[in-house]
Amino acid sequence: MTVKHCKLALLTVILLTLMIYTGSYVNLSFKGCYEPKMIGLSGVKRYDWAPEGFVSEFKWDGKKMLLYYPLHSLDKAYFHSSDEAYSGRYPIHEVPQEEIMKVYQAWGLTK
């Protein structure tokens, strides 16, 4: 195999990997919703976009956040900012005031 063919094969592998990585994030994001990201004594203060699987029982998955950090950051900057949470365009996992303790417990803020 010539050097030119090796470079072309490497470029192909890199491009396919990037396409699969981006496609997997886009697929998860299409199925996402806004989840609580910041809470206070009177309830949820801020919601952030969470692609499918990024949050389970109010706990954010740090490994997925790290894996998809570049794409998630771009997604929140251009498509799913915190300001969009109440726009009605996207689903939101609202937490009623009487259930706010579930969030505190999930985040380890209370027993």
C-alpha positions in Angstrom: 0.0 0.0 0.0 1.4 3.4 -0.9 1.7 6.3 1.4 -1.1 8.1 -0.6 -3.5 5.1 0.0 -2.6 5.0 3.7 -3.4 8.7 4.1 -6.6 8.2 2.3 -7.6 5.2 4.4 -6.7 7.1 7.6 -8.8 10.1 6.5 -11.7 7.9 5.6 -11.6 6.2 9.1 -11.4 9.6 10.8 -14.3 11.0 8.8 -16.5 7.9 9.4 -15.7 8.1 13.2 -16.7 11.8 13.3 -19.9 11.0 11.4 -20.8 8.2 13.8 -19.9 10.3 16.8 -22.0 13.3 15.6 -24.9 11.1 14.4 -25.1 9.3 17.7 -25.3 12.6 19.6 -27.9 14.1 17.2 -30.0 10.9 17.6 -29.9 11.3 21.4 -30.6 15.0 21.3 -33.7 14.5 19.2 -35.1 12.4 22.0 -34.0 14.8 24.8 -35.7 17.2 27.1 -34.9 20.0 29.5 -33.9 18.7 33.0 -33.3 20.5 36.3 -29.7 21.8 36.4 -29.8 24.3 39.3 -32.2 24.3 42.3 -32.8 26.6 45.2 -35.0 26.5 48.3 -38.1 27.5 46.3 -37.6 25.0 43.5 -35.8 24.7 40.1 -33.9 27.8 39.1 -32.6 26.6 35.8 -33.2 23.8 33.3 -30.5 22.6 30.8 -30.9 20.5 27.7 -30.4 16.8 28.3 -30.2 14.4 25.4 -31.7 11.0 26.0 -29.8 9.1 28.6 -27.9 12.1 30.0 -30.2 12.2 33.1 -31.7 9.4 35.1 -33.8 10.1 38.1 -32.5 13.7 38.2 -28.9 12.6 38.2 -26.7 13.8 35.3 -24.4 11.2 33.8 -20.9 12.7 34.0 -19.4 10.2 31.7 -21.8 11.0 28.8 -21.4 14.7 29.5 -17.6 14.3 29.1 -17.9 12.1 26.1 -20.2 14.4 24.2 -18.9 17.7 25.7 -18.0 19.5 22.4 -21.3 18.6 20.8 -23.4 19.2 23.9 -21.8 22.6 24.3 -22.6 23.5 20.7 -26.1 22.2 21.0 -26.8 24.3 24.1 -25.2 27.4 22.5 -27.1 27.2 19.2 -30.2 25.1 19.5 -31.2 24.3 23.1 -30.1 27.2 25.4 -31.5 27.5 28.9 -33.7 30.4 27.7 -35.5 28.0 25.4 -36.7 25.8 28.2 -40.0 27.6 28.6 -40.5 28.4 24.9 -42.9 25.5 24.5 -41.0 24.2 21.6 -39.2 21.4 23.5 -40.2 19.0 26.3 -39.3 19.9 29.8 -39.2 17.7 32.9 -40.8 20.2 35.3 -40.6 19.3 39.0 -43.6 20.3 41.1 -42.7 22.1 44.3 -44.0 19.2 46.4 -41.5 16.9 44.7 -38.4 19.1 44.8 -37.0 16.9 47.6 -36.5 14.1 45.0 -34.0 16.4 43.2 -32.2 17.3 46.4 -31.9 13.6 47.3 -30.7 12.6 43.8 -28.0 15.3 44.0 -26.9 14.2 47.5 -28.0 17.5 49.1 -30.1 15.7 51.7 -30.6 12.2 53.1 
